[in-house]
Amino acid sequence: MENGLKNYFKTLKKLLSKLLRRETSMKRGKLIGIGVGPGDTELLTIKAFNTLRDVKVICAPKSAISKPSVALSIVQPVLEDREDEYEILEPLFPMIEDKDALNGHWDHAAAIITEKLQGGSDVAFITLGDPTVYSTFSYVQKRITAQEFEVEIIPGVTSFTGCAATAGISLAEKDEIIIIVPKVDERLEQILKYGDTVVVMKTSRHSELLEQVIGRDRRNKEILSVQNCSMKDEKVFEGFTRDKKYLSTTIVKFKD
């Protein structure tokens, strides 16, 4: 009887060990979307900092082959302090309007990320601002989620809250309504009257049209623009942007 129990527990131990090895070999990585804020490394959250210090693979898309990733430059000081090895993926996400071409780039990024996840490595996808606000992370996230990989999102400081802080203004008080738009078209004119504060992102693409739309609203207003928020070459000034700097945000506060 005693020998029988010993053999039973010995067999059970072997079986559990085998199952544990199989589970370990089948472990899949997790995609982590990390918002790195508007520009200043010190605006990284503690959770983002700790994750970037440990994760083995960092995905940092860039808009052109010869153009370095702004998001990567923000987290570079954190990575430089690491003493272990890590890998950086730099898929191309060009600033184009061709949806078919863009889908191809997002598919490619998802494919190389999937390869790392299947190998058991977590992948940190870094993005300017916050991953849930006008971020290309969402396109990759959908593709990875469809394959039933685990996805985590670490929020970051948004560009418009960073701009408001830099300018020293409040975006809204009490029951005031904030309108946030990524471009200027007929939709802005339709909803403008309902907003107490309007935030227009990437204003370098449509500054003249924005000026016309805002000018047609007869309410008193304060207009501030911020370029390269929290970066070394940051600029804060009254009025609309006149040059073509990509990281430009204009905040319009209407007054009674």
C-alpha positions as CSV (number, residue, x, y, z in Angstrom):
1,M,0.0,0.0,0.0
2,E,2.8,2.4,1.0
3,N,4.7,1.7,-2.2
4,G,1.6,2.1,-4.2
5,L,1.1,5.6,-2.8
6,K,4.7,6.5,-3.4
7,N,4.5,5.5,-7.0
8,Y,1.2,7.4,-7.4
9,F,2.7,10.6,-6.0
10,K,5.8,10.1,-8.1
11,T,3.7,9.7,-11.3
12,L,1.6,12.7,-10.3
13,K,4.7,14.9,-9.7
14,K,6.1,14.0,-13.2
15,L,2.7,14.8,-14.8
16,L,2.5,18.2,-13.0
17,S,6.1,19.0,-14.0
18,K,5.3,18.1,-17.6
19,L,2.2,20.3,-17.6
20,L,4.2,23.2,-16.1
21,R,6.9,22.9,-18.8
22,R,4.2,22.8,-21.5
23,E,2.5,25.9,-20.0
24,T,5.8,27.8,-19.9
25,S,6.6,26.9,-23.5
26,M,3.1,28.1,-24.5
27,K,3.3,31.4,-22.6
28,R,2.5,34.3,-24.9
29,G,3.6,37.9,-24.5
30,K,1.5,40.9,-23.9
31,L,1.2,44.1,-25.9
32,I,1.5,47.2,-23.8
33,G,0.5,50.6,-25.2
34,I,2.4,53.3,-23.4
35,G,1.6,57.0,-23.6
36,V,4.9,58.8,-23.3
37,G,3.4,62.3,-23.0
38,P,4.0,65.4,-25.1
39,G,7.8,65.6,-25.0
40,D,9.5,66.0,-21.7
41,T,10.8,62.7,-20.3
42,E,9.9,63.8,-16.8
43,L,6.3,63.7,-17.8
44,L,6.4,59.9,-18.1
45,T,4.2,58.2,-15.5
46,I,5.9,56.0,-12.9
47,K,4.2,52.9,-14.4
48,A,5.4,53.8,-17.9
49,F,8.9,54.3,-16.5
50,N,9.0,51.0,-14.7
51,T,7.6,49.1,-17.7
52,L,10.2,50.6,-20.1
53,R,12.9,49.7,-17.7
54,D,12.0,46.0,-17.8
55,V,10.3,45.2,-21.1
56,K,12.4,43.3,-23.6
57,V,10.9,44.6,-26.8
58,I,10.0,48.3,-27.6
59,C,8.0,49.2,-30.7
60,A,8.6,52.8,-31.8
61,P,7.0,53.5,-35.2
62,K,8.4,56.4,-37.2
63,S,6.9,58.5,-40.0
64,A,9.9,58.2,-42.4
65,I,12.8,55.9,-42.8
66,S,15.3,58.7,-42.3
67,K,13.3,60.4,-39.5
68,P,13.8,59.3,-35.9
69,S,10.8,58.5,-33.7
70,V,9.9,61.4,-31.4
71,A,8.4,59.0,-28.9
72,L,11.6,57.0,-28.9
73,S,13.7,60.2,-28.2
74,I,11.4,60.9,-25.2
75,V,12.1,57.5,-23.6
76,Q,15.7,57.2,-24.6
77,P,17.1,58.5,-21.3
78,V,15.2,55.6,-19.6
79,L,16.6,53.0,-22.0
80,E,20.1,54.3,-21.7
81,D,20.1,53.6,-18.0
82,R,19.3,49.9,-18.6
83,E,22.1,47.4,-18.3
84,D,20.3,44.5,-19.9
85,E,19.6,43.8,-23.5
86,Y,16.4,44.9,-25.3
87,E,15.2,45.1,-28.8
88,I,13.7,48.1,-30.7
89,L,11.2,47.6,-33.5
90,E,10.8,50.6,-35.8
91,P,7.9,50.0,-38.3
92,L,7.1,52.7,-40.8
93,F,3.9,54.6,-40.3
94,P,4.0,57.3,-43.0
95,M,1.8,60.4,-42.9
96,I,-0.3,59.6,-45.9
97,E,-4.0,59.5,-46.7
98,D,-4.0,56.3,-48.7
99,K,-6.1,53.9,-46.5
100,D,-5.0,50.8,-48.4
101,A,-1.3,51.7,-48.0
102,L,-1.8,52.6,-44.3
103,N,-3.5,49.3,-43.7
104,G,-0.5,47.6,-45.2
105,H,1.8,49.3,-42.8
106,W,-0.4,48.6,-39.8
107,D,-0.6,44.9,-40.9
108,H,3.2,44.7,-41.1
109,A,3.6,46.3,-37.7
110,A,1.1,43.9,-36.2
111,A,2.9,40.9,-37.9
112,I,6.3,41.7,-36.4
113,I,4.8,42.4,-33.0
114,T,2.8,39.1,-33.2
115,E,6.1,37.2,-33.8
116,K,7.5,38.6,-30.6
117,L,4.4,37.9,-28.6
118,Q,4.2,34.3,-29.8
119,G,7.8,33.9,-28.7
120,G,6.8,34.9,-25.1
121,S,8.1,38.4,-25.1
122,D,6.0,41.4,-24.0
123,V,6.1,44.3,-26.4
124,A,5.8,48.0,-25.4
125,F,4.3,50.1,-28.1
126,I,5.2,53.7,-27.4
127,T,3.2,56.6,-28.6
128,L,3.1,60.4,-28.1
129,G,0.5,61.7,-25.7
130,D,-2.0,59.0,-24.7
131,P,-2.6,55.7,-26.5
132,T,-6.4,56.3,-26.5
133,V,-6.4,59.7,-28.1
134,Y,-5.8,60.0,-31.8
135,S,-3.0,57.4,-31.6
136,T,-1.9,54.9,-34.3
137,F,-1.7,52.4,-31.4
138,S,-5.4,51.7,-31.8
139,Y,-5.0,50.3,-35.3
140,V,-2.3,47.8,-34.1
141,Q,-4.3,47.1,-30.9
142,K,-7.3,45.9,-33.0
143,R,-5.2,43.5,-35.0
144,I,-3.5,42.1,-31.9
145,T,-6.7,41.8,-29.9
146,A,-8.3,39.9,-32.8
147,Q,-5.6,37.2,-32.3
148,E,-6.6,37.0,-28.6
149,F,-3.3,38.3,-27.2
150,E,-3.5,40.2,-23.9
151,V,-3.3,44.0,-24.3
152,E,-2.6,46.6,-21.6
153,I,-2.8,50.3,-21.9
154,I,-0.7,52.7,-19.8
155,P,-2.1,56.2,-20.1
156,G,0.0,59.3,-20.7
157,V,-0.2,63.1,-20.5
158,T,-2.1,64.3,-23.5
159,S,-0.7,67.0,-25.7
160,F,-3.6,69.4,-25.0
161,T,-3.4,69.1,-21.2
162,G,0.3,69.6,-21.5
163,C,-0.2,72.7,-23.7
164,A,-2.7,74.1,-21.2
165,A,-0.3,73.6,-18.3
166,T,2.5,75.2,-20.3
167,A,0.3,78.2,-21.1
168,G,-0.9,78.4,-17.5
169,I,-4.5,78.3,-18.3
170,S,-7.5,76.1,-17.3
171,L,-9.2,74.3,-20.2
172,A,-12.6,74.2,-18.5
173,E,-14.4,75.2,-15.3
174,K,-17.8,74.2,-13.8
175,D,-20.0,72.9,-16.6
176,E,-18.1,74.4,-19.5
177,I,-17.8,72.3,-22.7
178,I,-14.5,71.4,-24.3
179,I,-14.3,70.6,-28.0
180,I,-11.2,68.7,-29.2
181,V,-10.7,68.2,-32.9
182,P,-7.8,66.8,-35.0
183,K,-8.6,68.8,-38.1
184,V,-10.7,71.7,-39.3
185,D,-13.7,71.0,-41.6
186,E,-17.4,71.7,-41.8
187,R,-18.1,69.7,-38.6
188,L,-16.2,72.3,-36.5
189,E,-18.4,75.1,-37.7
190,Q,-21.6,73.1,-36.9
191,I,-20.6,72.4,-33.2
192,L,-18.5,75.5,-32.5
193,K,-21.4,77.4,-30.9
194,Y,-21.7,74.8,-28.2
195,G,-18.1,74.9,-27.1
196,D,-16.6,77.1,-24.4
197,T,-13.1,76.0,-25.2
198,V,-11.9,74.6,-28.5
199,V,-8.6,72.6,-28.8
200,V,-7.3,72.1,-32.3
201,M,-4.5,69.7,-32.7
202,K,-1.9,69.7,-35.5
203,T,-3.0,73.2,-36.5
204,S,-0.1,73.6,-39.0
205,R,-2.2,71.6,-41.5
206,H,-5.1,74.0,-41.5
207,S,-4.2,77.2,-39.8
208,E,-5.8,79.6,-42.3
209,L,-9.1,77.7,-42.4
210,L,-9.1,77.6,-38.6
211,E,-8.6,81.4,-38.4
212,Q,-11.5,81.9,-40.8
213,V,-13.9,79.6,-38.8
214,I,-13.0,81.1,-35.4
215,G,-13.2,84.6,-36.8
216,R,-16.8,84.1,-37.9
217,D,-17.8,83.4,-34.2
218,R,-18.6,86.9,-32.8
219,R,-17.9,85.9,-29.1
220,N,-15.0,87.5,-27.3
221,K,-12.1,85.0,-27.2
222,E,-8.6,84.3,-26.1
223,I,-6.4,82.4,-28.6
224,L,-3.2,80.7,-27.6
225,S,-0.9,78.4,-29.6
226,V,1.8,76.0,-28.4
227,Q,4.4,74.3,-30.5
228,N,6.6,71.4,-29.4
229,C,5.0,71.3,-26.0
230,S,7.5,70.6,-23.1
231,M,10.4,70.1,-25.5
232,K,13.6,72.2,-25.6
233,D,12.3,74.3,-28.5
234,E,8.8,74.8,-27.1
235,K,7.0,78.0,-28.1
236,V,3.9,79.6,-26.5
237,F,2.3,82.6,-28.1
238,E,-1.0,84.4,-28.6
239,G,-2.9,83.9,-31.9
240,F,-2.7,81.2,-34.6
241,T,0.3,79.4,-35.9
242,R,1.9,80.7,-39.1
243,D,4.5,78.1,-39.8
244,K,4.3,74.4,-40.6
245,K,5.5,72.8,-37.4
246,Y,3.7,69.5,-37.0
247,L,3.4,69.4,-33.2
248,S,1.3,72.6,-33.0
249,T,-1.8,73.0,-30.9
250,T,-4.2,76.0,-30.7
251,I,-6.5,76.6,-27.8
252,V,-9.4,79.0,-28.2
253,K,-11.3,80.1,-25.0
254,F,-14.5,81.9,-25.6
255,K,-15.7,84.5,-23.1
256,D,-19.1,85.8,-22.1
